[in-house]
Amino acid sequence: MPLVVSPASAGSADQSTAIGQTTPVVAFRRLSFGYGERPVIDTVSFEIQPGQVVALMGGSGVGKTTLLRLISGLVGPQQGRVEVFGNPLDRHDQGRLYEARRRMGLLFQFGALFTDLTCFENVAFPMREHTNLSESMVHDLVMLKLECVGLRGAAALKPSEISGGMARRVALARAIALDPELILYDEPFAGLDPISLGVTANLIRQLNTVLGATSIVVTHDVAETFAIADRIFVFAPSPTGARLAAQGSPQELRASQDPFVRQFLDGRVDGPVRFHYPADPIGQALGLGDSA
């Protein structure tokens, strides 16, 4: 699947330079977070290095999407800190927060395209909002981005006129519209058929290479993720919030004998993660006493 590099990305992104850096693109330093009284993440520390495709994996509700929200500054940690591009992310410093966000691209779960705009206008939207490019330059760059995802021919169509998999690819073209250094993917494979899933996974890997970017993918899909990721972080639930259960290359995690990792990767019913959410005995709930 050939990819076309836009003039902007060719001039601003160099993967060999990015990989040669020692400063992590993202770092979590003993970070804890919760929603109200419900703990979500418990004292997590890890780093994401430049140039990598990194996957954040784990069961539903362990805080994977919350980690993306912390990286983008949509929420702030209750303890610890998150660093992006080598600097602590301060939600109260609007100038530095917006500067960091301009260096990011985000693919929302299920795409989140503007339904009343064409595919072309969806991809053009961030260019018009955040740059002073001429309309002729916007046109050429949008067509290049759509060419990257194989949908230049669908430029004039609206999201309702294309398939769900194609819409996800248009959303990916929009996410890379400004040649971001960091691309965040929230469940990019959800709801896709096997062909669209494979196409999307391949695009994530290739775009990361072409743009010289760093990609963070939140996903449950084991097979496709293991095929494209450089490093994987697996999170497990606990009463005090999600903890980092394991990390490593796909090969290292396949060889892991950690009970939670094995349960997650193999889809086992029995293991550390129980079927029942913690609750009082059913007999007590029904007024029959603890012995029922």
Protein Blocks (a to p, Z undefined) as FASTA:
>chain_A
ZZdddfklmmmgcfklmmmpmbdfbdcehiacdehjbcfbgciaddddehiacddeddeh
ilmmmmmmmmnopaccfehcddeehiacdfklmmlmmmmmmmpccddehhipafkbcfkl
mmmmmmmmmmccdfklmmmmmmmmmmmnopmmmmmpcfklpcfklmmmmmmmmmmmnopa
bdcdehklgopafklmmmmmmmmmmmmmmnopacddddfblklmmmmpmbdcdddddfkb
pcdfbgcdfklmmmpcbfklmmmmnopabdjbdfbdcdddfklmnonojkZZ
